[in-house]
């Protein structure tokens, strides 16, 4: 008696074994990083090159205004992982926003799961901004997804974040286009496999060459490149960037103090035609100085002394002291150190062009 299984059953069994391997779900570390000259990752191919270019233009506006960093990630599925946790981990892996200001925003979409998240950096995670993110989520993102308009959802969501969260008068990106070079670079990121994504390969190479870490290597090169991009005055003339010596005349005493400490660098652009000036602020990638509660400059730094070490079973305690190098502000307080928690999760450092910001997961969630 022939007990061999029919060929059709063998094929069905083989396809069943392959099903988990062909899943569209991704882990956080598998999500490709944004391209060198863009802010959008689409691992699904659902976004058009025109949409990606338009969103990149909005994110460029946010960045160049010194308001923060806006990024977009679109994947198929988290594979059952909580979407808020997934998006927050991705935010922190990339390090969106300035390291000292934590002013990043991430728009995250899992298309097949029909879920979306807006993650706010800790520096802008305030009740007013959370409410603003909820408005953008419902009125811009979810409303468009319910119309089956993924491109409109992402584009309108980016515009809404720029206006509602960053407070910028960003014109609608509908019908606009970016340069061919930028569009082609952005569209190259529409890959469903992180292994073949050129930005992932660049990130891996940067790590091998010792260029990893938030703001180091590729990130520093990218920021310099964006800073030197020609600025056009409202009168139509091309502006000139002043030297470090000449721009001091246009800086306040506080701003000069920040530059002397190396916590902030200011670029001043001068229009040769109408003499209009444009002042742009760039926070240092690595600095111990933070915003001073007294004068508002990034001129204060904090020291700490451990009074009682934390263990896995009890909290610890430390005394923190904040002092300003510009004004006479000084403040000390006691801080509880959380218990030590063992974990085997380590996503490593970001080698993207973001500034090293972080988030605790504040923002808005939505589904359609």
HELIX and SHEET records of a PDB file:
HELIX    1   1 UNK A    7  UNK A   19  1                                  13    
HELIX    2   2 UNK A   20  UNK A   22  5                                   3    
HELIX    3   3 UNK A   28  UNK A   30  5                                   3    
HELIX    4   4 UNK A   49  UNK A   64  1                                  16    
HELIX    5   5 UNK A   83  UNK A   94  1                                  12    
HELIX    6   6 UNK A  122  UNK A  124  5                                   3    
HELIX    7   7 UNK A  127  UNK A  136  1                                  10    
HELIX    8   8 UNK A  137  UNK A  142  3                                   6    
HELIX    9   9 UNK A  143  UNK A  146  1                                   4    
HELIX   10  10 UNK A  150  UNK A  160  1                                  11    
HELIX   11  11 UNK A  161  UNK A  165  3                                   5    
HELIX   12  12 UNK A  180  UNK A  187  1                                   8    
HELIX   13  13 UNK A  198  UNK A  208  1                                  11    
HELIX   14  14 UNK A  218  UNK A  227  1                                  10    
HELIX   15  15 UNK A  246  UNK A  250  5                                   5    
HELIX   16  16 UNK A  253  UNK A  261  1                                   9    
SHEET    1   A 5 UNK A  40  UNK A  42  0                                        
SHEET    2   A 5 UNK A  69  UNK A  75  1                                        
SHEET    3   A 5 UNK A 104  UNK A 110  1                                        
SHEET    4   A 5 UNK A 115  UNK A 120 -1                                        
SHEET    5   A 5 UNK A 363  UNK A 367 -1                                        
SHEET    1   B 3 UNK A 239  UNK A 241  0                                        
SHEET    2   B 3 UNK A 264  UNK A 271 -1                                        
SHEET    3   B 3 UNK A 277  UNK A 283 -1                                        
SHEET    1   C 4 UNK A 289  UNK A 291  0                                        
SHEET    2   C 4 UNK A 298  UNK A 308 -1                                        
SHEET    3   C 4 UNK A 316  UNK A 324 -1                                        
SHEET    4   C 4 UNK A 330  UNK A 337 -1                                        
END                                                                             
